Amino acid sequence: MPGGKEKNKAKKETLKEDVVFSGAGSELVGKTIDRFEIVELLGQGSLSVVYKAWDKQNRTTVILKVVHKHLLSTIKNYKKFEQKIRSLIALDDPHIANYRDLMFVDGRVVLIMRPFIFESLEDLLSKTGHIGPERAVSVFVQVCKALEAAAQEDIQHRDLKPSNIIIIDNQKFSDEIMVTDLGIAKIIADENSDTRSDQYMTRTRETFGSPLYLSPEQCAGKKVDYRSDIYALGCVIYESLTGKPPFVGKNVLETAYKHMNDMPRPLGLDPSLEPISTRFEEVVSKCLAKEPEARYQSAEELRHDLELLLGASDAEWANQAYIYRASSTKKRRSLGGGLRSYTPRSDISLESAIWAVGIFVLVGVVTYWGWIILKPESKKYPSLDPNMLWVVQIKTKPTPVEDFGNKEEAAKVNLQSIERDIGKNCREYADALLAIVQLYHESQHWSDALTYGKMLVQTTEKLEKDGQEGPAPMSECYRLVAYAAFNSGAYDEAVPAAERSLDLAKNKAALNVNNIQCLRILGDLYSRRGNLPKACDIYLRFYNLSLVEKEQHPNMFWDACTKLGDIYRRQNNLPEAEKYYKQGIEWWRSHGTPETPWAAKALYGYALILYTETKYKDAEEYIKEAVNLTRKGSNADSTIVGAVRKLYIDILWKTNVMDALAVQMGDPDKEK
């Protein structure tokens, strides 16, 4: 039957074409697709196979990227799919490896690119291990520019990793960076009618590569937006500086757990590079924040800090870096410089679907246990940034003062009367100012305290210039200004006022309010801003002062010990961190009580150091004590309670897996 033979022959030819076009690699070399003759296989990834080809019509060399057919089998609307792909072609940025055109051939998508000689960041790291801070800034500033250009067209990457960042061979001594595969993963995910095509990626050679760069929200299958790309880029920056990704588990589940729950180890950059080492630590930490709201809100913000990182003075870094600016969940900075409304997108990424399906298939009946293991502690407790462990939480609600309204009115009337009858440049006016400043301090009306405190400083300085004595020493006047500025959030005013107060009081060796309070203010602000060398210097002074009179002021001594120890921890000087934390805890054991809120925080901080040093059994001993203290304390800070419990579980995973499971599954209020 001729018809049957022809049908079978056609079927065989189709099968042969499927094999040739399956992305199997070298079988396509030597073949012709449309006007392109395939010359060489360049590489194969989770999305496509890449070939070098000869354009017979235009007589030029091109690169062809052939998208895997498995990923396209359930495309809902090919016309819409093509429109979205063509929107990628319209991207015009020097840092994006763009496509010239696309073709649909036998159900395949073939993307056409201009040729260039390059190596990927993945290739570079495999040869060098890591790159230095200066080169890292150069590389990732350009990556940010690519993401910015994409964001202007509402395009997200969704598959950012070292293999998708390429370094062009431009015969120069500077890196020319391009980002590849931008937006393809998201388009495929958007236009697939189901997730069957996603399963292909779980079977590729990159099975254990993709989860290394997934954000916590992607691991959990939650809504994602541009900030997932920021997290992925943070992972890549971390790996580029250290030679290792921030989170690596024994399997997909453990890697996902680490993304959702663990803090990365410090970068451990050369201390001689300070302050660059500390600044990179801060930038990467912000990129890798578990909550999207705590990360950089755009690639533009990240680029700004990277460009500032190498050359900025301490003051410029503290005042201009986005690392210290509060993030907003409702507004984000647009690339044009303005603000626009921002709502996280409701689509779920390709990677999220991959792991949701993959975990279901691979784990099966163990899925429930996987959920128990992976569930974030933040559902019960606010998250704690360990770097903010000892930063003061400012109270904004004023403290009630009996008959405050009448006292305030009387103080203001007295001040106005003196100004009218005598003038401002007199001792009586200064006395009245001091009285109203003290009233505002007592009632915690910090903005008013700051306003009148600055007036007190000006008046007292004039009196002293005229040879008169003010109502209080100048060091005390500046202390009042520093404390009011600190509590009202006017940190730029608090720092110089505290420094001036200390300078004026430097000849007073005894422990006093001026010294201790101003040292605490400066230490807190330098710590908060990430200026660790200055914070260390301040807390060393605090420690030395409190050491002299630790018998009379034991709480100040153990406070100084832990704050100094925590700065050393953040600098990755773990032996010194352990030494000072241990001093403080031992002094508290002999001179303090379990009820002090300081104790649980100190035990947590010390256990965190031991955990980082892989001294898991010792860490377990101290964190258990912290757990008991938080359970007994009726007024325990919920943030500390959650952080203590999470670290306890993390340590148990290293020492006793069954206990870890038991604690993870149990009600924290009923643990025994």
Protein Blocks (a to p, Z undefined) as FASTA:
>chain_A
ZZlmmmmmmmmmmmmmmmmmnonojmmgopaehjbccfbdfbdcfkbccdddddfklopa
dddddddfklmmmcfblmlmmmmmmmmmmpccfkbccdfbdcdeehiacddddddddddf
klmmmmnopacfklmmmmmmmmmmmmmmmmmnopafklacfklpccddehpabdcdddeh
ehklmmmmmmpcbfklmmmmmmmmklmmmmmmccfklmnopacdfklmmmmmmmmmmmmm
nopafbdcfblklmmmmmmmpccddekiafklpcklmmmmmmmmmmmpmblklmcfbfkl
mmmmmmmmmmpcfklmmmmpmklpccdfkbccdfkopacdddddfbdcfklmmmmmmmmm
mnmmmmmmmmmmmpcfklmpccddfklmmgccddfbdcddehklmmmmmmmmmmmmmmmm
nojbbfklmmmmmmmmmmmmmnopaklmmmmmmmmmmmmmmmmmnopacfbdfklmmmmm
mmmmmmnopamlmmmmmmmmmmmmmmpmbdcfklmmmmmmmmmmmmmnopaklmmmmmmm
mmmmmmmmmmmmmmlmmmmmmmmmmmmmmnopaklmmmmmmmmmmmmmmmmcfklmklmm
mmmmmmmmmmmnopaklmmmmmmmmmmmmmmmmkbcfklmmmmmmmmmmmmmmmommlmm
mmmmmcfklcZZ
